[in-house]
Amino acid sequence: MSEENRNENLLPVVRKPTELVPVVLPEKHQRFYDKLREKIETFIRDKGINDSVANFILLAPDLFVLLARLMLDKRVGVQSKALAGVAVAYFITPIDFIPEALVGGFGLVDDVILAVYALRKILVDIDESIVREHWNGEEDLLAVITKVVRSADDLVGKKIVKKLEETLFRKK
């Protein structure tokens, strides 16, 4: 089986959106979310980032809040919480493969990719409805995961994607 076919088999099935349940963020999450989103939107506007890359960068606040919520949910197992914790820590850590301190908001692309790879693994272990309950992004979560996985190599290159996978899954 080719690597592309293997990756296709790992992608989640995209379902038609059902009725969305509005998610209200706790105030401390809302403040963080709003600040991060505002910072990203300012970066995109100031740097003239193209819409395609901008759409990926704008996923960062939604993914961060989703992962933080999963870490706090009692229905989520320890292993999945640990994966969510690694992804949250990667968002927060100033030193990563594409550091925000050097390249600004574009540096969030690797954070988004790592978060999505973590979510793929988490969705294997916990019920999809639990994850969806915590998602407040505008697009369907599984469609977002599929889009990011399919675009990862083009966004950051195969070498960085491989390093992100190794970081998350401890492959050597």
DSSP file (Angstrom, degrees, kcal/mol; ACC not computed):
  #  RESIDUE AA STRUCTURE BP1 BP2  ACC     N-H-->O    O-->H-N    N-H-->O    O-->H-N    TCO  KAPPA ALPHA  PHI   PSI    X-CA   Y-CA   Z-CA
    1    1 A M              0   0    0      0, 0.0     5,-0.0     0, 0.0     0, 0.0   0.000 360.0 360.0 360.0 132.6    0.0    0.0    0.0
    2    2 A S     >  -     0   0    0      1,-0.1     4,-2.3     4,-0.0     5,-0.2  -0.270 360.0-113.1 -70.5 160.2    1.4    3.4   -0.9
    3    3 A E  H  > S+     0   0    0      1,-0.2     4,-2.5     2,-0.2     5,-0.2   0.878 118.2  53.9 -61.4 -37.5    2.0    6.1    1.7
    4    4 A E  H  > S+     0   0    0      2,-0.2     4,-2.2     1,-0.2    -1,-0.2   0.920 109.5  46.7 -64.1 -43.6   -0.7    8.2    0.2
    5    5 A N  H  > S+     0   0    0      2,-0.2     4,-1.9     1,-0.2    -1,-0.2   0.883 111.4  52.3 -65.2 -37.6   -3.3    5.4    0.4
    6    6 A R  H  X S+     0   0    0     -4,-2.3     4,-0.8     1,-0.2    -2,-0.2   0.921 110.4  47.7 -63.1 -43.3   -2.2    4.6    4.0
    7    7 A N  H >X S+     0   0    0     -4,-2.5     4,-0.7     1,-0.2     3,-0.6   0.884 108.3  55.1 -64.6 -38.0   -2.7    8.3    4.9
    8    8 A E  H >< S+     0   0    0     -4,-2.2     3,-0.9     1,-0.2    -1,-0.2   0.885 104.7  54.1 -61.4 -38.2   -6.1    8.3    3.2
    9    9 A N  H 3< S+     0   0    0     -4,-1.9    -1,-0.2     1,-0.2    -2,-0.2   0.742 105.9  53.9 -67.9 -21.8   -7.2    5.4    5.4
   10   10 A L  H << S+     0   0    0     -4,-0.8    -1,-0.2    -3,-0.6    -2,-0.2   0.593  86.2 102.6 -87.5 -11.5   -6.2    7.4    8.5
   11   11 A L  S << S-     0   0    0     -3,-0.9     2,-0.1    -4,-0.7   131,-0.0  -0.452  78.0-112.9 -73.8 144.1   -8.4   10.3    7.6
   12   12 A P        -     0   0    0      0, 0.0     2,-0.4     0, 0.0    -1,-0.1  -0.381  32.3-104.3 -71.9 154.8  -11.7   10.7    9.4
   13   13 A V        -     0   0    0     -2,-0.1     2,-0.6     1,-0.0   129,-0.1  -0.672  33.2-131.8 -78.7 129.2  -14.9   10.3    7.6
   14   14 A V        -     0   0    0     -2,-0.4     2,-0.3   128,-0.1    -1,-0.0  -0.731  24.8-163.3 -87.1 123.7  -16.5   13.6    7.0
   15   15 A R        -     0   0    0     -2,-0.6   128,-0.1     1,-0.1     3,-0.1  -0.716  29.8 -94.8-103.0 155.6  -20.2   13.6    7.9
   16   16 A K        -     0   0    0     -2,-0.3    -1,-0.1     1,-0.1     0, 0.0  -0.450  55.2 -96.9 -64.4 139.0  -22.8   16.1    6.9
   17   17 A P        -     0   0    0      0, 0.0     2,-0.2     0, 0.0    -1,-0.1  -0.297  40.5-158.9 -60.3 139.3  -23.2   18.7    9.6
   18   18 A T        -     0   0    0      1,-0.2     2,-0.1    -3,-0.1    -3,-0.0  -0.416  48.2 -50.1-102.2-174.2  -26.0   18.1   12.0
   19   19 A E        -     0   0    0     -2,-0.2     2,-0.3     1,-0.1    -1,-0.2  -0.406  65.1-128.1 -60.9 127.8  -27.6   20.7   14.1
   20   20 A L        -     0   0    0     -2,-0.1    -1,-0.1    -3,-0.1     0, 0.0  -0.605  10.0-143.0 -83.6 137.2  -24.9   22.6   15.9
   21   21 A V        -     0   0    0     -2,-0.3     2,-0.1     1,-0.0    -1,-0.0  -0.879  26.0-120.6 -96.7 120.0  -25.0   23.0   19.7
   22   22 A P        -     0   0    0      0, 0.0     2,-0.5     0, 0.0   114,-0.1  -0.378  24.5-149.6 -63.5 135.4  -23.7   26.5   20.7
   23   23 A V        -     0   0    0     -2,-0.1     2,-0.6   113,-0.1   111,-0.0  -0.922   2.5-153.3-109.0 127.1  -20.8   26.2   23.0
   24   24 A V        -     0   0    0     -2,-0.5     3,-0.1     0, 0.0     6,-0.0  -0.884  15.4-138.4-101.1 123.3  -20.3   28.9   25.6
   25   25 A L        -     0   0    0     -2,-0.6     5,-0.0     1,-0.1    40,-0.0  -0.565  22.7-108.6 -78.8 140.0  -16.6   29.4   26.6
   26   26 A P     >  -     0   0    0      0, 0.0     4,-2.7     0, 0.0     3,-0.4  -0.356  40.0-105.9 -58.6 152.4  -15.8   30.0   30.3
   27   27 A E  H  > S+     0   0    0      1,-0.2     4,-2.5     2,-0.2     5,-0.2   0.858 118.9  51.3 -55.4 -42.1  -14.7   33.6   30.7
   28   28 A K  H  > S+     0   0    0      1,-0.2     4,-1.8     2,-0.2    -1,-0.2   0.891 113.2  45.6 -66.4 -36.8  -11.0   32.8   31.1
   29   29 A H  H  > S+     0   0    0     -3,-0.4     4,-3.2     2,-0.2    -2,-0.2   0.898 111.2  53.6 -68.0 -39.8  -11.0   30.7   28.0
   30   30 A Q  H  X S+     0   0    0     -4,-2.7     4,-3.2     2,-0.2     5,-0.2   0.907 107.7  50.2 -62.2 -42.3  -13.0   33.4   26.1
   31   31 A R  H  X S+     0   0    0     -4,-2.5     4,-2.4    -5,-0.2    -1,-0.2   0.939 114.4  43.8 -61.7 -46.6  -10.4   36.0   27.1
   32   32 A F  H  X S+     0   0    0     -4,-1.8     4,-2.8     2,-0.2     5,-0.3   0.940 115.2  49.5 -62.4 -46.7   -7.5   33.9   25.9
   33   33 A Y  H  X S+     0   0    0     -4,-3.2     4,-2.8     1,-0.2     5,-0.2   0.936 112.5  46.7 -57.6 -50.0   -9.4   32.9   22.7
   34   34 A D  H  X S+     0   0    0     -4,-3.2     4,-2.5     1,-0.2    -1,-0.2   0.905 113.5  48.4 -61.9 -42.8  -10.3   36.5   21.9
   35   35 A K  H  X S+     0   0    0     -4,-2.4     4,-2.4    -5,-0.2    -1,-0.2   0.931 114.4  45.2 -64.5 -45.6   -6.7   37.7   22.5
   36   36 A L  H  X S+     0   0    0     -4,-2.8     4,-2.4     2,-0.2    -2,-0.2   0.926 114.3  48.2 -64.5 -44.4   -5.2   35.0   20.4
   37   37 A R  H  X S+     0   0    0     -4,-2.8     4,-2.8    -5,-0.3     5,-0.2   0.914 112.3  49.2 -63.4 -42.4   -7.7   35.4   17.6
   38   38 A E  H  X S+     0   0    0     -4,-2.5     4,-2.3    -5,-0.2    -1,-0.2   0.909 111.0  50.2 -63.0 -42.0   -7.2   39.2   17.5
   39   39 A K  H  X S+     0   0    0     -4,-2.4     4,-2.1     2,-0.2    -2,-0.2   0.911 112.7  46.5 -62.3 -43.4   -3.4   38.8   17.5
   40   40 A I  H  X S+     0   0    0     -4,-2.4     4,-2.7     2,-0.2     5,-0.2   0.928 111.7  50.3 -65.9 -46.0   -3.7   36.3   14.5
   41   41 A E  H  X S+     0   0    0     -4,-2.8     4,-2.4     1,-0.2    -2,-0.2   0.886 110.8  50.1 -61.7 -38.5   -6.1   38.5   12.6
   42   42 A T  H  X S+     0   0    0     -4,-2.3     4,-3.0    -5,-0.2     5,-0.2   0.924 110.8  49.4 -64.4 -44.3   -3.8   41.5   13.1
   43   43 A F  H  X S+     0   0    0     -4,-2.1     4,-2.6     2,-0.2     6,-0.2   0.932 112.1  48.0 -59.1 -47.2   -0.8   39.5   11.8
   44   44 A I  H  X>S+     0   0    0     -4,-2.7     5,-1.4     1,-0.2     4,-1.2   0.922 115.3  44.9 -61.0 -45.1   -2.7   38.3    8.8
   45   45 A R  H  <5S+     0   0    0     -4,-2.4    -2,-0.2    -5,-0.2    -1,-0.2   0.929 116.5  45.0 -64.9 -46.6   -3.9   41.8    8.0
   46   46 A D  H  <5S+     0   0    0     -4,-3.0    -2,-0.2     1,-0.2    -1,-0.2   0.852 120.2  39.0 -68.7 -35.8   -0.5   43.5    8.5
   47   47 A K  H  <5S-     0   0    0     -4,-2.6    -1,-0.2    -5,-0.2    -2,-0.2   0.540 102.1-126.4 -94.8  -7.7    1.5   40.9    6.6
   48   48 A G  T  <5 -     0   0    0     -4,-1.2    -3,-0.2    -5,-0.2    -4,-0.1   0.898  36.6-171.6  64.9  40.0   -1.0   40.3    3.8
   49   49 A I      < -     0   0    0     -5,-1.4    -1,-0.2    -6,-0.2    -2,-0.0  -0.406  28.0-106.4 -66.1 137.9   -1.1   36.5    4.3
   50   50 A N     >  -     0   0    0      1,-0.1     4,-2.7    -2,-0.1     3,-0.2  -0.290  27.5-112.3 -67.7 154.9   -3.0   34.7    1.6
   51   51 A D  H  > S+     0   0    0      1,-0.2     4,-2.4     2,-0.2     5,-0.2   0.830 112.2  58.5 -57.7 -37.4   -6.4   33.4    2.4
   52   52 A S  H  > S+     0   0    0      2,-0.2     4,-1.0     1,-0.2    -1,-0.2   0.951 113.7  36.0 -61.1 -51.1   -5.4   29.7    2.2
   53   53 A V  H  > S+     0   0    0     -3,-0.2     4,-2.3     1,-0.2     3,-0.4   0.887 114.3  58.6 -68.7 -39.1   -2.6   30.0    4.8
   54   54 A A  H  X S+     0   0    0     -4,-2.7     4,-2.6     1,-0.2    -2,-0.2   0.887 100.8  56.1 -58.2 -40.3   -4.7   32.4    6.9
   55   55 A N  H  < S+     0   0    0     -4,-2.4     4,-0.3     1,-0.2    -1,-0.2   0.861 109.2  46.5 -62.6 -35.2   -7.5   29.9    7.2
   56   56 A F  H >< S+     0   0    0     -4,-1.0     3,-1.3    -3,-0.4     4,-0.4   0.921 112.1  49.5 -71.3 -43.6   -5.1   27.3    8.7
   57   57 A I  H >< S+     0   0    0     -4,-2.3     3,-1.7     1,-0.3    -2,-0.2   0.880 104.2  59.9 -62.8 -37.7   -3.6   29.9   11.1
   58   58 A L  T 3X S+     0   0    0     -4,-2.6     4,-0.5     1,-0.3    -1,-0.3   0.612  91.9  68.9 -69.0 -10.5   -7.1   30.9   12.2
   59   59 A L  H <> S+     0   0    0     -3,-1.3     4,-2.6    -4,-0.3     5,-0.3   0.705  78.3  85.7 -75.0 -19.7   -7.8   27.4   13.4
   60   60 A A  H <> S+     0   0    0     -3,-1.7     4,-2.7    -4,-0.4     5,-0.2   0.895  87.6  45.3 -53.6 -51.7   -5.2   27.8   16.2
   61   61 A P  H  > S+     0   0    0      0, 0.0     4,-2.3     0, 0.0    -1,-0.2   0.917 114.9  48.3 -62.1 -40.6   -7.5   29.4   18.8
   62   62 A D  H  X S+     0   0    0     -4,-0.5     4,-2.1     1,-0.2    74,-0.2   0.914 114.8  45.1 -64.8 -42.3  -10.3   26.9   18.2
   63   63 A L  H  X S+     0   0    0     -4,-2.6     4,-2.6     2,-0.2     5,-0.2   0.899 111.7  52.5 -68.8 -40.2   -8.0   23.9   18.4
   64   64 A F  H  X S+     0   0    0     -4,-2.7     4,-2.4    -5,-0.3    -2,-0.2   0.948 112.3  44.3 -59.7 -49.3   -6.2   25.2   21.5
   65   65 A V  H  X S+     0   0    0     -4,-2.3     4,-2.4    -5,-0.2    -1,-0.2   0.895 112.4  53.0 -65.0 -40.4   -9.5   25.7   23.4
   66   66 A L  H  X S+     0   0    0     -4,-2.1     4,-2.3    -5,-0.2    -1,-0.2   0.944 111.7  45.0 -58.8 -48.9  -10.8   22.3   22.2
   67   67 A L  H  X S+     0   0    0     -4,-2.6     4,-1.8     1,-0.2    -2,-0.2   0.891 111.8  52.1 -65.1 -39.4   -7.7   20.5   23.5
   68   68 A A  H  X S+     0   0    0     -4,-2.4     4,-0.9    -5,-0.2    -1,-0.2   0.905 110.5  48.7 -62.9 -40.9   -7.7   22.4   26.8
   69   69 A R  H >X S+     0   0    0     -4,-2.4     4,-0.9     1,-0.2     3,-0.7   0.895 107.9  54.1 -65.8 -39.7  -11.4   21.4   27.3
   70   70 A L  H 3< S+     0   0    0     -4,-2.3     3,-0.5     1,-0.2    -1,-0.2   0.862 103.2  57.3 -63.5 -34.5  -10.6   17.8   26.5
   71   71 A M  H 3< S+     0   0    0     -4,-1.8    -1,-0.2     1,-0.2    -2,-0.2   0.800 111.3  43.1 -64.2 -27.5   -7.9   17.8   29.2
   72   72 A L  H << S+     0   0    0     -4,-0.9     2,-0.4    -3,-0.7    -1,-0.2   0.574  88.8 104.8 -94.4 -11.2  -10.5   18.9   31.8
   73   73 A D    ><  -     0   0    0     -4,-0.9     3,-1.4    -3,-0.5     8,-0.1  -0.590  60.4-151.3 -79.6 124.9  -13.3   16.5   30.7
   74   74 A K  T 3  S+     0   0    0     -2,-0.4    -1,-0.1     1,-0.3    -4,-0.0   0.679  93.7  64.1 -68.3 -17.9  -13.7   13.5   33.1
   75   75 A R  T 3  S+     0   0    0      2,-0.1     2,-0.4    55,-0.0    -1,-0.3   0.595  85.1  90.3 -81.1 -10.4  -15.0   11.4   30.3
   76   76 A V  S <  S-     0   0    0     -3,-1.4    50,-0.1    -6,-0.2    46,-0.0  -0.747  80.4-122.1 -92.1 130.3  -11.6   11.6   28.5
   77   77 A G     >  -     0   0    0     -2,-0.4     4,-2.4     1,-0.1     5,-0.2  -0.150  23.0-106.9 -68.7 164.6   -9.1    8.9   29.3
   78   78 A V  H  > S+     0   0    0      1,-0.2     4,-2.4     2,-0.2     5,-0.2   0.886 117.8  52.2 -60.1 -43.4   -5.6    9.5   30.7
   79   79 A Q  H  > S+     0   0    0      1,-0.2     4,-1.9     2,-0.2    -1,-0.2   0.909 112.0  45.6 -63.1 -42.7   -3.8    8.7   27.4
   80   80 A S  H  > S+     0   0    0      2,-0.2     4,-2.5     1,-0.2    -1,-0.2   0.879 111.6  52.3 -68.3 -37.6   -6.0   11.1   25.4
   81   81 A K  H  X S+     0   0    0     -4,-2.4     4,-2.6     2,-0.2    -2,-0.2   0.894 107.6  52.7 -63.2 -38.7   -5.6   13.8   28.0
   82   82 A A  H  X S+     0   0    0     -4,-2.4     4,-2.3     2,-0.2    -2,-0.2   0.914 109.6  48.1 -63.5 -42.6   -1.8   13.3   27.8
   83   83 A L  H  X S+     0   0    0     -4,-1.9     4,-2.1     2,-0.2    -2,-0.2   0.924 112.4  48.7 -62.6 -44.2   -2.0   13.8   24.0
   84   84 A A  H  X S+     0   0    0     -4,-2.5     4,-2.6     1,-0.2    -2,-0.2   0.900 110.5  52.6 -61.8 -39.6   -4.1   16.9   24.4
   85   85 A G  H  X S+     0   0    0     -4,-2.6     4,-2.7     2,-0.2    -2,-0.2   0.887 106.8  51.3 -63.7 -40.6   -1.6   18.1   27.0
   86   86 A V  H  X S+     0   0    0     -4,-2.3     4,-2.0     2,-0.2    -1,-0.2   0.925 112.2  47.1 -61.3 -44.0    1.3   17.6   24.6
   87   87 A A  H  X S+     0   0    0     -4,-2.1     4,-1.8     2,-0.2    -2,-0.2   0.908 112.8  48.3 -66.6 -41.8   -0.5   19.6   21.9
   88   88 A V  H  X S+     0   0    0     -4,-2.6     4,-1.8     1,-0.2    -2,-0.2   0.922 111.5  50.5 -63.2 -43.7   -1.5   22.4   24.4
   89   89 A A  H  X S+     0   0    0     -4,-2.7     4,-2.9     1,-0.2    -1,-0.2   0.873 106.8  55.0 -62.3 -36.8    2.1   22.6   25.6
   90   90 A Y  H  < S+     0   0    0     -4,-2.0    -1,-0.2     1,-0.2    -2,-0.2   0.890 106.8  50.8 -64.6 -39.0    3.4   22.8   22.0
   91   91 A F  H  < S+     0   0    0     -4,-1.8    -1,-0.2     1,-0.2    -2,-0.2   0.909 116.7  41.0 -60.2 -41.9    1.1   25.8   21.5
   92   92 A I  H  < S+     0   0    0     -4,-1.8    -2,-0.2    -5,-0.1    -1,-0.2   0.840  92.4  94.7 -79.7 -35.8    2.4   27.5   24.6
   93   93 A T     <  -     0   0    0     -4,-2.9    -4,-0.0    -5,-0.2     0, 0.0  -0.368  64.5-150.1 -63.9 128.2    6.1   26.6   24.2
   94   94 A P  S    S+     0   0    0      0, 0.0     2,-0.7     0, 0.0     7,-0.4   0.720  81.8  69.7 -72.8 -19.0    8.1   29.4   22.5
   95   95 A I        +     0   0    0      4,-0.1     2,-0.2     5,-0.1    -2,-0.1  -0.879  65.4 124.9-105.2 111.9   10.5   27.0   21.0
   96   96 A D  S    S-     0   0    0     -2,-0.7    -5,-0.0    -5,-0.0    15,-0.0  -0.825  75.0 -76.1-147.3-171.0    9.1   24.7   18.3
   97   97 A F  S    S+     0   0    0      1,-0.3    63,-0.0    -2,-0.2    10,-0.0   0.838 129.1  24.9 -66.2 -34.1    9.8   23.8   14.7
   98   98 A I  S    S-     0   0    0      9,-0.3    -1,-0.3    62,-0.0    12,-0.2  -0.793  91.8-150.6-127.5  88.2    8.4   27.1   13.3
   99   99 A P    >>  -     0   0    0      0, 0.0     4,-2.0     0, 0.0     3,-1.1  -0.383  11.2-147.3 -69.6 130.1    8.8   29.6   16.2
  100  100 A E  H 3> S+     0   0    0      1,-0.3     4,-2.4     7,-0.2     7,-0.1   0.815  96.7  66.9 -61.5 -31.3    6.2   32.4   16.3
  101  101 A A  H 34 S+     0   0    0     -7,-0.4    -1,-0.3     1,-0.2     4,-0.1   0.806 110.8  34.2 -61.9 -28.4    8.9   34.7   17.8
  102  102 A L  H <4 S+     0   0    0     -3,-1.1    -2,-0.2     2,-0.2    -1,-0.2   0.816 134.0  22.5 -94.9 -35.4   10.8   34.5   14.5
  103  103 A V  H >< S-     0   0    0     -4,-2.0     3,-1.0     1,-0.3    -2,-0.2   0.318  93.2-139.7-119.4   8.0    8.0   34.3   11.9
  104  104 A G  G >< S-     0   0    0     -4,-2.4     3,-2.1     1,-0.2    -1,-0.3  -0.343  70.7  -9.0  69.5-149.6    5.0   35.8   13.7
  105  105 A G  G >  S+     0   0    0      1,-0.3     3,-2.1     2,-0.2    -1,-0.2   0.726 123.4  72.7 -58.3 -25.9    1.6   34.2   13.2
  106  106 A F  G X  S+     0   0    0     -3,-1.0     3,-1.9     1,-0.3     4,-0.3   0.806  83.5  72.3 -60.1 -25.7    2.8   31.9   10.4
  107  107 A G  G <> S+     0   0    0     -3,-2.1     4,-0.5     1,-0.3     3,-0.3   0.597  81.8  71.6 -65.4  -9.9    4.6   30.0   13.2
  108  108 A L  H <> S+     0   0    0     -3,-2.1     4,-2.5     1,-0.2    -1,-0.3   0.608  75.4  82.7 -80.0 -11.0    1.2   28.7   14.4
  109  109 A V  H <> S+     0   0    0     -3,-1.9     4,-2.2     1,-0.2    -1,-0.2   0.923  92.2  46.0 -61.4 -44.1    0.9   26.4   11.3
  110  110 A D  H  > S+     0   0    0     -3,-0.3     4,-2.4    -4,-0.3    -1,-0.2   0.855 111.0  53.9 -67.8 -31.7    3.0   23.7   12.9
  111  111 A D  H  X S+     0   0    0     -4,-0.5     4,-2.4     2,-0.2    -2,-0.2   0.915 108.7  49.1 -63.9 -43.0    1.0   24.0   16.1
  112  112 A V  H  X S+     0   0    0     -4,-2.5     4,-2.3     2,-0.2    -2,-0.2   0.917 111.5  49.2 -62.6 -44.4   -2.2   23.5   14.2
  113  113 A I  H  X S+     0   0    0     -4,-2.2     4,-2.4     1,-0.2    -2,-0.2   0.933 111.9  47.5 -63.5 -46.2   -0.8   20.4   12.4
  114  114 A L  H  X S+     0   0    0     -4,-2.4     4,-2.3     1,-0.2    -1,-0.2   0.912 111.2  52.1 -61.1 -41.8    0.4   18.9   15.7
  115  115 A A  H  X S+     0   0    0     -4,-2.4     4,-2.4     1,-0.2    -1,-0.2   0.904 110.2  48.3 -60.5 -42.3   -3.0   19.6   17.3
  116  116 A V  H  X S+     0   0    0     -4,-2.3     4,-2.4     2,-0.2    -1,-0.2   0.900 109.9  50.9 -68.0 -40.9   -4.8   17.9   14.4
  117  117 A Y  H  X S+     0   0    0     -4,-2.4     4,-1.7     2,-0.2    -1,-0.2   0.898 110.8  50.2 -63.0 -38.5   -2.6   14.8   14.6
  118  118 A A  H  X S+     0   0    0     -4,-2.3     4,-2.6    -5,-0.2    -2,-0.2   0.922 109.6  50.8 -63.4 -43.5   -3.3   14.7   18.3
  119  119 A L  H  X S+     0   0    0     -4,-2.4     4,-2.8     1,-0.2    -2,-0.2   0.881 105.0  56.8 -63.2 -38.2   -7.0   14.9   17.7
  120  120 A R  H  X S+     0   0    0     -4,-2.4     4,-0.5     1,-0.2    -1,-0.2   0.931 111.9  42.5 -56.8 -44.9   -6.9   12.1   15.1
  121  121 A K  H >X S+     0   0    0     -4,-1.7     3,-1.0     1,-0.2     4,-0.9   0.900 112.7  52.6 -69.6 -41.1   -5.4    9.9   17.8
  122  122 A I  H >X S+     0   0    0     -4,-2.6     4,-2.0     1,-0.2     3,-0.9   0.890 103.0  58.9 -61.4 -39.6   -7.7   11.1   20.5
  123  123 A L  H 3< S+     0   0    0     -4,-2.8    -1,-0.2     1,-0.3    -2,-0.2   0.686  98.5  60.1 -66.3 -17.6  -10.7   10.3   18.2
  124  124 A V  H << S+     0   0    0     -3,-1.0    -1,-0.3    -4,-0.5    -2,-0.2   0.837 114.1  35.3 -72.9 -33.1   -9.6    6.7   18.1
  125  125 A D  H << S+     0   0    0     -3,-0.9     2,-0.3    -4,-0.9    -2,-0.2   0.703 117.0  44.2 -99.1 -23.2   -9.9    6.4   21.8
  126  126 A I  S  < S-     0   0    0     -4,-2.0   -50,-0.1   -50,-0.1     2,-0.1  -0.883  92.6 -85.3-126.8 159.4  -12.9    8.5   22.8
  127  127 A D    >>  -     0   0    0     -2,-0.3     4,-1.3     1,-0.1     3,-1.2  -0.328  31.0-133.2 -63.0 133.1  -16.4    9.0   21.4
  128  128 A E  H 3> S+     0   0    0      1,-0.3     4,-2.8     2,-0.2     5,-0.2   0.824 103.7  63.4 -55.2 -35.4  -16.6   11.6   18.7
  129  129 A S  H 3> S+     0   0    0      1,-0.2     4,-1.8     2,-0.2    -1,-0.3   0.838  99.3  54.0 -63.8 -31.8  -19.6   13.2   20.3
  130  130 A I  H <> S+     0   0    0     -3,-1.2     4,-0.8     2,-0.2    -1,-0.2   0.924 111.4  44.7 -66.7 -43.4  -17.5   14.2   23.3
  131  131 A V  H >X S+     0   0    0     -4,-1.3     3,-1.0     1,-0.2     4,-0.6   0.929 112.8  50.7 -66.4 -44.8  -14.9   15.9   21.1
  132  132 A R  H >< S+     0   0    0     -4,-2.8     3,-1.0     1,-0.3    -1,-0.2   0.845 101.3  63.6 -61.4 -33.5  -17.6   17.6   19.0
  133  133 A E  H 3< S+     0   0    0     -4,-1.8    -1,-0.3     1,-0.3    -2,-0.2   0.820 107.6  42.4 -59.1 -31.8  -19.2   18.9   22.2
  134  134 A H  H << S+     0   0    0     -3,-1.0     2,-0.4    -4,-0.8    -1,-0.3   0.479  92.4 101.7 -95.5  -4.3  -16.1   20.9   23.0
  135  135 A W    <<  +     0   0    0     -3,-1.0   -72,-0.1    -4,-0.6  -112,-0.1  -0.685  35.8 169.6 -86.1 127.7  -15.5   22.2   19.4
  136  136 A N        +     0   0    0     -2,-0.4    -1,-0.1   -74,-0.2  -113,-0.1   0.189  35.4 123.9-121.5  17.4  -16.6   25.8   18.8
  137  137 A G        -     0   0    0      2,-0.1     4,-0.1   -75,-0.1   -78,-0.0  -0.284  66.9-123.0 -70.3 162.5  -15.1   26.3   15.3
  138  138 A E  S    S+     0   0    0      2,-0.1     2,-0.1     3,-0.0    -1,-0.1   0.847  90.0  64.0 -77.9 -34.9  -17.2   27.3   12.4
  139  139 A E  S    S-     0   0    0      1,-0.1     2,-0.2     2,-0.1    -2,-0.1  -0.460 103.0 -84.6 -87.3 161.6  -16.4   24.4   10.1
  140  140 A D     >  -     0   0    0      1,-0.1     4,-2.1    -2,-0.1     3,-0.2  -0.469  38.9-132.1 -61.9 132.0  -17.1   20.7   10.8
  141  141 A L  H  > S+     0   0    0      1,-0.2     4,-2.6     2,-0.2     5,-0.2   0.896 104.4  49.1 -58.3 -45.4  -14.3   19.3   13.0
  142  142 A L  H  > S+     0   0    0      1,-0.2     4,-2.3     2,-0.2    -1,-0.2   0.855 110.2  51.7 -66.8 -32.8  -13.8   16.2   10.9
  143  143 A A  H  > S+     0   0    0      2,-0.2     4,-2.5    -3,-0.2    -1,-0.2   0.888 109.6  50.7 -66.9 -38.5  -13.6   18.3    7.8
  144  144 A V  H  X S+     0   0    0     -4,-2.1     4,-2.6     2,-0.2     5,-0.2   0.936 110.5  48.8 -62.8 -47.5  -11.0   20.5    9.5
  145  145 A I  H  X S+     0   0    0     -4,-2.6     4,-2.6     1,-0.2     5,-0.2   0.935 112.9  47.6 -58.9 -47.3   -8.9   17.5   10.5
  146  146 A T  H  X S+     0   0    0     -4,-2.3     4,-2.5     1,-0.2    -1,-0.2   0.923 112.0  49.7 -60.1 -46.0   -9.1   16.1    6.9
  147  147 A K  H  X S+     0   0    0     -4,-2.5     4,-1.4     1,-0.2    -1,-0.2   0.911 113.2  45.6 -61.7 -44.5   -8.2   19.4    5.4
  148  148 A V  H  X S+     0   0    0     -4,-2.6     4,-1.4     2,-0.2    -1,-0.2   0.921 112.9  49.7 -67.9 -43.7   -5.2   20.0    7.6
  149  149 A V  H  < S+     0   0    0     -4,-2.6     4,-0.4    -5,-0.2     3,-0.4   0.924 112.7  47.5 -61.0 -44.4   -3.9   16.4    7.2
  150  150 A R  H  < S+     0   0    0     -4,-2.5     4,-0.2    -5,-0.2    -1,-0.2   0.795 119.5  39.3 -67.3 -27.6   -4.1   16.6    3.5
  151  151 A S  H  X S+     0   0    0     -4,-1.4     4,-2.2    -5,-0.2     3,-0.2   0.525  86.9  96.9 -99.5  -7.4   -2.4   20.0    3.4
  152  152 A A  H  X>S+     0   0    0     -4,-1.4     4,-2.4    -3,-0.4     5,-0.7   0.891  83.8  48.3 -54.4 -49.5    0.3   19.5    6.0
  153  153 A D  H  >5S+     0   0    0     -4,-0.4     4,-1.6     1,-0.2    -1,-0.2   0.898 114.2  47.0 -60.0 -40.9    3.1   18.5    3.7
  154  154 A D  H  45S+     0   0    0     -3,-0.2    -1,-0.2    -4,-0.2    -2,-0.2   0.838 113.6  49.4 -69.7 -32.4    2.4   21.5    1.4
  155  155 A L  H  <5S+     0   0    0     -4,-2.2    -2,-0.2    -7,-0.2    -1,-0.2   0.926 135.8   0.2 -74.2 -45.9    2.2   23.9    4.4
  156  156 A V  H  <5S-     0   0    0     -4,-2.4     4,-0.4    -5,-0.2    -3,-0.2   0.511 105.3-102.8-125.7  -8.5    5.4   23.0    6.3
  157  157 A G     X< -     0   0    0     -4,-1.6     4,-2.0    -5,-0.7     3,-0.2   0.081  32.5 -87.4  95.5 150.4    7.1   20.3    4.3
  158  158 A K  H  > S+     0   0    0      1,-0.2     4,-2.6     2,-0.2     5,-0.2   0.834 122.2  59.7 -62.3 -34.5    7.4   16.5    4.8
  159  159 A K  H  > S+     0   0    0      1,-0.2     4,-1.9     2,-0.2    -1,-0.2   0.926 109.1  41.8 -63.1 -45.4   10.5   16.9    7.1
  160  160 A I  H  > S+     0   0    0     -4,-0.4     4,-2.6     2,-0.2    -1,-0.2   0.890 112.7  54.2 -70.7 -38.1    8.7   19.0    9.6
  161  161 A V  H  X S+     0   0    0     -4,-2.0     4,-2.5     1,-0.2    -2,-0.2   0.926 108.9  49.3 -60.0 -43.4    5.5   16.9    9.4
  162  162 A K  H  X S+     0   0    0     -4,-2.6     4,-2.4     1,-0.2    -1,-0.2   0.908 111.3  49.1 -62.2 -41.2    7.6   13.8   10.2
  163  163 A K  H  X S+     0   0    0     -4,-1.9     4,-2.4     2,-0.2    -1,-0.2   0.878 109.9  51.8 -66.0 -37.5    9.2   15.6   13.2
  164  164 A L  H  X S+     0   0    0     -4,-2.6     4,-2.4     2,-0.2    -2,-0.2   0.929 110.3  48.2 -63.6 -44.3    5.8   16.7   14.5
  165  165 A E  H  X S+     0   0    0     -4,-2.5     4,-3.2     1,-0.2     6,-0.3   0.914 112.1  49.7 -61.6 -42.6    4.6   13.1   14.3
  166  166 A E  H  X S+     0   0    0     -4,-2.4     4,-1.6     1,-0.2     5,-0.3   0.894 110.1  51.3 -63.3 -39.5    7.7   11.9   16.1
  167  167 A T  H  < S+     0   0    0     -4,-2.4    -2,-0.2     2,-0.2    -1,-0.2   0.922 117.7  38.0 -61.6 -44.4    7.2   14.6   18.8
  168  168 A L  H  < S+     0   0    0     -4,-2.4    -2,-0.2     1,-0.2    -1,-0.2   0.889 129.1  29.4 -77.3 -40.3    3.6   13.5   19.3
  169  169 A F  H  < S-     0   0    0     -4,-3.2    -2,-0.2    -5,-0.2    -3,-0.2   0.345  99.2-124.2-108.0   6.2    4.0    9.7   19.0
  170  170 A R     <  +     0   0    0     -4,-1.6     2,-0.3    -5,-0.2    -4,-0.2   0.814  48.9 164.7  57.9  35.7    7.6    9.3   20.2
  171  171 A K              0   0    0     -6,-0.3    -1,-0.2    -5,-0.3    -2,-0.1  -0.623 360.0 360.0 -79.7 142.4    8.8    7.5   17.0
  172  172 A K              0   0    0     -2,-0.3    -1,-0.1     0, 0.0    -2,-0.0   0.363 360.0 360.0-126.5 360.0   12.5    7.4   16.6
